[in-house]
């Protein structure tokens, strides 16, 4: 667009009236004279616009194959108010600028040509598209303007830009434990899962967990009495939920197993695409001793103090062979998946090398309570309820003899805190003293 300045009406050029000269110029020009400004109406400014997208972290998406984080959510992407542009004006007008109508702009996401659903648009990319390519198309009205010339703009024009993006994916998964062993009754193991790519921690990785097998201390994987309750991660049964790594690429999870039988369990972890890790956790029970001969993993209390006497825990059949009396209930021997070595008064004296507790010491032990329970039960030595040889222990003293049974002994019920006189040859629990 060119500005045209007017001259005085009385001006002559080489004797030719100015009006005639103007008439000649007008007849050969194609521009239109503006009635109000005296400017020639030319062409509006134009330009090439490549729209940008603002990522959730504020950085612009400006190139294809940009790597997107797993925790990014498509609905949080926005059309950027700035763009790559090349503006021009055929009339060389000055002050060229552009304005993007971001309020009415749109972003369209597709995966292999299929539009993303509302749920996918609202979810982290790691929930559905780990390692996948997506297409995002930007549509926006852009107004290009100039300061000088007429017209200064052609008004809003629709521009579109399309990008192919790559969703990130971890290439390694690691599981670490603050301890690999805890108590069934009240113990917790803290497990930390770390997802990474090329050694760099990766936030937003979604990890699922499952158990891949359990075994007792002897390596058996089945045949136990009772139900082995499942591991619980953060208070819920393992496998019922997934976990997502935080900004440091890690997620820490409390692991428990209330009601477990005392086994070692393998935990398997998986994150897309098919990256796995595993670790073993052991939850021990108080009803099994911590000894290689035990069937189950245990933490039975080794000794108890009462009445000035130190008592040793009872022995397993695998540690000290017991005796079997015909007619004795098999359940007396087998308790909580362990086999106990019950003794007669005679064999108890041999096993303990004569160091049986006194009657008063046994009575003191039976009277001792720990958290409202008999001390022997709290320590895992005896079992609650019912008549059971494992309730009773031999005293050192023998009871007065009778004509019909000259070999009678004192035994003390650890559960009921009662003393009785029984036969010399009936098997009972042998509690040796130190």
C-alpha positions as CSV (number, residue, x, y, z in Angstrom):
1,X,0.0,0.0,0.0
2,X,1.4,3.3,-0.9
3,X,0.5,6.7,0.5
4,X,-0.5,9.4,-2.1
5,X,0.1,12.9,-1.3
6,X,-2.1,15.6,-3.1
7,X,-0.7,18.8,-4.8
8,X,-2.2,22.5,-5.2
9,X,-4.8,22.8,-8.0
10,X,-3.0,25.7,-9.7
11,X,0.2,23.8,-10.3
12,X,1.2,23.3,-14.0
13,X,3.9,21.0,-15.3
14,X,5.4,22.2,-18.6
15,X,2.1,24.0,-19.4
16,X,-0.1,21.0,-18.8
17,X,-2.9,21.5,-16.4
18,X,-2.5,19.3,-13.2
19,X,-6.1,18.0,-13.7
20,X,-5.1,16.5,-17.1
21,X,-2.0,14.9,-15.6
22,X,-3.9,13.3,-12.8
23,X,-6.4,12.0,-15.2
24,X,-3.7,10.3,-17.1
25,X,-2.3,8.6,-14.0
26,X,-5.6,7.4,-12.7
27,X,-6.4,5.8,-16.0
28,X,-3.4,3.5,-15.8
29,X,-3.4,2.5,-12.1
30,X,-5.4,-0.4,-10.5
31,X,-5.4,0.6,-6.8
32,X,-8.5,2.1,-5.2
33,X,-8.3,5.4,-3.5
34,X,-9.7,5.5,0.1
35,X,-12.4,8.1,0.5
36,X,-11.4,9.0,4.1
37,X,-7.6,8.6,4.3
38,X,-6.4,9.1,0.8
39,X,-4.6,5.7,1.0
40,X,-4.7,3.0,-1.7
41,X,-6.5,-0.2,-0.7
42,X,-4.0,-3.0,-1.1
43,X,-3.8,-6.6,0.2
44,X,-4.1,-7.8,3.8
45,X,-1.0,-9.2,5.6
46,X,-0.6,-13.0,5.5
47,X,1.8,-15.5,7.1
48,X,2.8,-19.1,7.8
49,X,1.8,-20.2,11.3
50,X,3.0,-23.4,13.1
51,X,0.9,-23.6,16.2
52,X,2.5,-24.8,19.5
53,X,1.1,-26.8,22.4
54,X,2.0,-26.0,26.0
55,X,2.8,-29.1,28.0
56,X,1.6,-29.5,31.6
57,X,5.1,-28.5,32.8
58,X,4.8,-25.2,30.9
59,X,7.3,-26.1,28.1
60,X,6.1,-25.8,24.5
61,X,5.6,-28.8,22.2
62,X,7.3,-27.6,19.0
63,X,8.6,-30.7,17.2
64,X,7.5,-34.2,16.2
65,X,8.5,-37.2,18.3
66,X,8.6,-35.3,21.5
67,X,8.9,-37.7,24.5
68,X,6.0,-37.3,26.9
69,X,6.1,-38.3,30.6
70,X,3.9,-41.1,31.9
71,X,2.2,-38.8,34.5
72,X,1.1,-36.2,31.9
73,X,-2.7,-36.0,31.3
74,X,-3.9,-35.1,27.8
75,X,-6.7,-32.8,29.2
76,X,-4.0,-30.6,30.8
77,X,-2.3,-29.7,27.5
78,X,-3.2,-26.3,26.1
79,X,-2.8,-24.4,22.9
80,X,0.1,-22.0,23.3
81,X,-0.4,-18.2,22.8
82,X,2.9,-18.2,20.8
83,X,3.8,-20.0,17.6
84,X,6.5,-20.4,15.0
85,X,5.5,-17.9,12.3
86,X,6.7,-16.1,9.2
87,X,4.6,-13.0,8.5
88,X,4.6,-11.0,5.3
89,X,2.8,-8.2,3.5
90,X,2.8,-7.7,-0.3
91,X,2.6,-4.0,0.2
92,X,5.5,-3.9,2.6
93,X,3.4,-2.5,5.4
94,X,5.0,-2.3,8.8
95,X,4.2,-3.5,12.4
96,X,3.1,-7.0,11.5
97,X,1.8,-9.1,14.4
98,X,-0.4,-12.1,15.1
99,X,-2.9,-13.1,17.8
100,X,-4.1,-16.7,18.5
101,X,-7.6,-17.2,19.8
102,X,-6.6,-19.7,22.5
103,X,-10.0,-19.5,24.2
104,X,-11.7,-21.2,21.2
105,X,-8.7,-23.3,20.1
106,X,-9.0,-27.1,20.2
107,X,-6.7,-30.1,20.7
108,X,-7.6,-33.5,19.2
109,X,-5.8,-36.7,20.3
110,X,-5.8,-39.9,18.4
111,X,-4.1,-43.3,18.7
112,X,-3.6,-45.2,15.5
113,X,-6.3,-43.0,14.0
114,X,-8.8,-43.6,16.8
115,X,-9.8,-40.6,18.9
116,X,-9.1,-40.9,22.6
117,X,-12.1,-41.5,24.8
118,X,-13.1,-39.0,27.6
119,X,-11.6,-41.4,30.2
120,X,-8.3,-41.7,28.3
121,X,-8.1,-37.9,28.0
122,X,-8.6,-37.5,31.7
123,X,-6.1,-40.3,32.7
124,X,-2.3,-40.2,32.9
125,X,-0.7,-41.3,29.7
126,X,1.0,-44.1,31.6
127,X,-2.4,-45.7,32.3
128,X,-3.1,-46.5,28.7
129,X,-0.3,-45.6,26.3
130,X,3.1,-46.6,27.7
131,X,5.6,-46.7,24.9
132,X,3.0,-45.8,22.3
133,X,2.8,-43.1,19.6
134,X,0.0,-40.6,19.6
135,X,-1.1,-37.8,17.3
136,X,-2.3,-34.4,18.6
137,X,-3.8,-31.9,16.2
138,X,-4.1,-28.2,17.1
139,X,-6.8,-26.0,15.5
140,X,-7.0,-22.3,16.2
141,X,-8.1,-19.0,14.7
142,X,-5.2,-16.6,14.1
143,X,-5.5,-12.9,13.2
144,X,-2.5,-11.4,11.4
145,X,-2.4,-7.5,11.4
146,X,-0.3,-4.6,10.4
147,X,0.0,-1.1,11.8
148,X,0.2,0.7,8.5
149,X,-1.7,0.4,5.2
150,X,-5.2,-0.8,4.3
151,X,-6.6,-3.2,5.0
152,X,-4.6,-3.9,8.2
153,X,-6.0,-7.4,8.6
154,X,-8.0,-10.1,6.8
155,X,-9.6,-11.1,10.2
156,X,-9.4,-14.5,11.9
157,X,-8.1,-17.3,9.8
158,X,-8.2,-21.0,10.7
159,X,-4.8,-22.7,11.1
160,X,-4.0,-26.3,11.9
161,X,-0.8,-28.1,13.0
162,X,-0.4,-31.8,13.7
163,X,2.3,-33.5,15.9
164,X,3.3,-37.1,16.4
165,X,4.4,-37.7,20.0
166,X,6.0,-40.6,21.8
167,X,4.9,-41.7,25.3
168,X,7.9,-42.6,27.5
169,X,8.4,-46.2,28.9
170,X,10.6,-47.6,31.6
171,X,13.3,-50.1,30.8
172,X,14.1,-51.2,34.3
173,X,12.2,-52.0,37.6
174,X,13.8,-52.6,41.0
175,X,12.3,-53.7,44.3
176,X,14.1,-53.0,47.6
177,X,13.1,-53.9,51.2
178,X,13.9,-52.3,54.5
179,X,13.9,-55.9,55.8
180,X,13.0,-59.2,54.2
181,X,11.5,-60.7,57.4
182,X,8.7,-59.6,59.7
183,X,6.3,-61.1,62.2
184,X,2.9,-62.3,61.0
185,X,1.2,-61.0,64.1
186,X,2.2,-57.3,63.9
187,X,5.1,-56.9,61.5
188,X,5.4,-54.7,58.4
189,X,8.0,-54.7,55.6
190,X,8.5,-51.5,53.6
191,X,9.0,-52.3,49.9
192,X,10.2,-49.6,47.5
193,X,9.6,-50.0,43.8
194,X,11.8,-47.9,41.4
195,X,11.1,-47.5,37.7
196,X,13.7,-46.0,35.5
197,X,14.9,-45.6,31.9
198,X,18.6,-45.7,31.1
199,X,19.2,-45.2,34.8
200,X,17.0,-42.1,35.1
201,X,14.1,-42.5,37.6
202,X,10.7,-42.4,35.8
203,X,7.7,-40.8,37.5
204,X,4.2,-42.0,36.6
205,X,5.0,-45.6,36.0
206,X,2.1,-47.8,37.0
207,X,3.1,-51.1,38.7
208,X,1.0,-54.2,39.4
209,X,2.0,-56.8,42.0
210,X,1.2,-60.5,42.5
211,X,2.5,-63.5,44.4
212,X,4.3,-66.1,42.4
213,X,4.7,-68.8,45.1
214,X,5.2,-69.6,48.8
215,X,7.4,-72.2,50.6
216,X,7.9,-73.2,54.2
217,X,11.3,-73.5,55.8
218,X,11.8,-77.0,54.5
219,X,11.0,-75.9,50.9
220,X,7.5,-77.4,50.8
221,X,4.9,-75.4,48.8
222,X,1.7,-77.1,50.2
223,X,0.3,-79.6,52.6
224,X,0.0,-77.2,55.5
225,X,-2.8,-77.2,58.1
226,X,-4.8,-73.9,58.1
227,X,-5.2,-71.2,55.6
228,X,-2.3,-69.1,54.5
229,X,-3.7,-65.6,54.3
230,X,-2.6,-63.4,51.4
231,X,0.0,-60.7,51.5
232,X,-1.5,-57.2,51.9
233,X,0.0,-54.1,50.2
234,X,-1.0,-50.9,51.8
235,X,-3.8,-52.7,53.6
236,X,-5.4,-54.3,50.6
237,X,-4.9,-57.9,49.2
238,X,-2.1,-58.1,46.8
239,X,-3.2,-57.9,43.2
240,X,-6.3,-55.8,44.0
241,X,-4.7,-52.5,43.2
242,X,-1.8,-50.8,41.3
243,X,0.7,-48.3,42.4
244,X,2.2,-45.3,40.6
245,X,5.7,-44.0,41.0
246,X,6.1,-40.4,42.3
247,X,8.3,-37.5,41.1
248,X,11.4,-39.5,42.2
249,X,10.4,-42.5,40.2
250,X,9.7,-44.5,43.3
251,X,6.7,-45.7,45.3
252,X,7.0,-47.1,48.9
253,X,4.4,-49.8,50.0
254,X,3.9,-51.4,53.4
255,X,3.6,-55.2,53.2
256,X,1.9,-57.3,55.8
257,X,0.5,-60.8,56.2
258,X,-1.8,-61.1,59.2
259,X,-2.9,-64.7,59.4
260,X,0.0,-66.1,57.4
261,X,1.3,-69.6,58.3
262,X,5.0,-68.7,58.5
263,X,6.2,-69.0,54.9
264,X,8.5,-67.2,52.4
265,X,6.6,-65.6,49.5
266,X,7.8,-64.3,46.2
267,X,6.4,-61.0,45.1
268,X,6.4,-60.3,41.4
269,X,6.1,-56.7,40.0
270,X,5.3,-55.7,36.5
271,X,5.1,-52.4,34.6
272,X,4.4,-51.8,30.9
273,X,5.9,-52.7,28.6
274,X,6.7,-56.1,30.2
275,X,9.3,-54.9,32.6
276,X,9.4,-57.1,35.7
277,X,11.1,-57.6,39.0
278,X,10.7,-59.9,42.0
279,X,11.7,-60.2,45.7
280,X,11.1,-62.6,48.6
281,X,9.4,-61.7,51.9
282,X,9.1,-63.9,54.9
283,X,6.5,-63.5,57.7
284,X,7.3,-65.7,60.7
285,X,4.9,-67.1,63.3
286,X,5.3,-67.2,67.1
287,X,4.2,-70.8,67.2
288,X,7.4,-72.1,65.4
289,X,10.9,-71.7,66.8
290,X,13.6,-70.1,64.7
291,X,15.6,-73.2,64.0
292,X,16.6,-75.0,60.8
293,X,14.6,-78.1,62.0
294,X,11.3,-76.2,62.1
295,X,8.8,-76.6,59.3
296,X,7.6,-73.0,59.3
297,X,9.5,-69.8,59.7
298,X,9.1,-68.7,63.3
299,X,10.2,-66.4,66.1
300,X,9.1,-68.4,69.1
301,X,10.5,-67.0,72.4
302,X,13.5,-69.1,73.4
303,X,13.4,-68.5,77.2
304,X,11.0,-67.3,79.9
305,X,11.7,-66.1,83.4
306,X,9.4,-66.8,86.4
307,X,9.9,-67.5,90.0
308,X,13.6,-66.9,89.8
309,X,13.9,-69.7,87.2
310,X,14.8,-69.5,83.5
311,X,12.8,-71.9,81.3
312,X,13.8,-73.1,77.9
313,X,11.3,-73.5,75.1
314,X,10.0,-77.1,74.3
315,X,11.9,-79.1,71.7
316,X,10.7,-80.2,68.3
317,X,10.6,-83.9,67.4
318,X,13.3,-83.1,64.9
319,X,15.5,-81.6,67.6
320,X,15.0,-84.1,70.4
321,X,13.2,-87.3,69.6
322,X,10.1,-87.8,71.8
323,X,8.2,-90.8,72.8
324,X,5.0,-92.2,71.4
325,X,2.5,-93.8,73.7
326,X,-0.2,-96.0,72.0
327,X,-3.5,-94.2,72.1
328,X,-2.0,-90.7,72.4
329,X,-3.8,-88.2,70.2
330,X,-1.9,-87.4,67.1
331,X,-3.0,-83.8,67.5
332,X,-0.8,-83.7,70.6
333,X,2.2,-84.1,68.4
334,X,1.2,-81.9,65.5
335,X,0.4,-78.2,66.3
336,X,0.5,-75.3,63.9
337,X,2.4,-77.4,61.3
338,X,5.1,-78.4,63.7
339,X,5.8,-81.8,65.3
340,X,6.7,-81.7,69.0
341,X,8.8,-84.1,70.9
342,X,6.7,-85.0,74.0
343,X,8.4,-86.8,76.8
344,X,7.4,-89.1,79.7
345,X,8.7,-88.1,83.2
346,X,11.6,-90.5,82.7
347,X,12.7,-89.3,79.3
348,X,12.1,-85.7,80.3
349,X,14.7,-86.2,83.1
350,X,17.1,-87.5,80.4
351,X,16.4,-84.8,77.8
352,X,16.9,-82.0,80.4
353,X,19.8,-83.8,82.1
354,X,17.9,-83.7,85.4
355,X,17.2,-79.9,85.1
356,X,13.4,-80.0,85.4
357,X,11.8,-77.0,87.0
358,X,10.5,-77.1,90.6
359,X,6.8,-77.3,91.2
360,X,6.8,-73.8,92.6
361,X,8.7,-72.4,89.6
362,X,6.2,-74.0,87.2
363,X,3.3,-72.6,89.2
364,X,4.9,-69.1,89.1
365,X,5.2,-69.5,85.3
366,X,1.6,-70.6,84.9
367,X,0.5,-67.5,87.0
368,X,2.5,-65.0,84.8
369,X,0.5,-63.0,82.3
370,X,1.7,-61.2,79.2
371,X,-0.8,-58.8,77.6
372,X,-3.6,-60.7,79.4
373,X,-2.4,-64.1,78.1
374,X,-0.6,-66.9,79.9
375,X,3.1,-66.2,79.5
376,X,3.6,-69.6,77.8
377,X,0.9,-68.9,75.3
378,X,2.2,-65.4,74.6
379,X,5.6,-67.0,73.9
380,X,4.0,-69.5,71.5
381,X,4.9,-72.5,73.8
382,X,1.4,-73.7,74.5
383,X,-1.9,-73.5,72.6
384,X,-5.2,-72.2,73.9
385,X,-8.3,-74.3,74.6
386,X,-9.1,-78.0,75.0
387,X,-7.2,-80.8,76.6
388,X,-3.8,-81.0,75.1
389,X,-0.5,-82.5,76.3
390,X,1.1,-79.3,75.2
391,X,-0.6,-77.5,78.1
392,X,1.2,-79.5,80.7
393,X,4.8,-79.5,82.0
394,X,6.6,-81.9,84.4
395,X,7.8,-80.7,87.8
396,X,11.0,-82.0,89.3
397,X,9.3,-83.3,92.4
398,X,7.4,-86.5,92.4
399,X,3.9,-86.9,94.0
400,X,3.2,-89.1,97.0
401,X,2.8,-92.7,95.8
402,X,-0.3,-94.8,96.0
403,X,-0.4,-98.5,96.2
404,X,-1.9,-98.7,92.8
405,X,0.5,-96.3,91.2
406,X,3.8,-95.8,93.0
407,X,5.2,-93.6,90.2
408,X,3.2,-90.4,90.2
409,X,4.3,-86.9,89.1
410,X,3.2,-83.3,89.4
411,X,2.3,-81.5,86.2
412,X,1.1,-77.9,85.8
413,X,-1.4,-76.7,83.3
414,X,0.2,-73.6,81.7
415,X,-3.1,-72.4,80.4
416,X,-5.4,-72.8,83.4
417,X,-2.7,-72.4,86.1
418,X,-3.6,-75.6,87.8
419,X,-1.6,-78.4,89.3
420,X,-2.4,-82.0,88.9
421,X,-1.0,-85.4,89.7
422,X,-0.6,-87.8,86.8
423,X,0.9,-91.0,85.7
424,X,4.7,-91.3,85.4
425,X,4.5,-92.6,81.8
426,X,2.0,-90.1,80.3
427,X,3.7,-87.8,77.8
428,X,3.8,-84.2,78.6
429,X,5.7,-81.0,77.7
430,X,9.3,-81.1,78.9
431,X,10.4,-77.6,79.9
432,X,14.0,-77.7,80.9
433,X,15.7,-75.0,83.0
434,X,19.0,-73.2,82.4
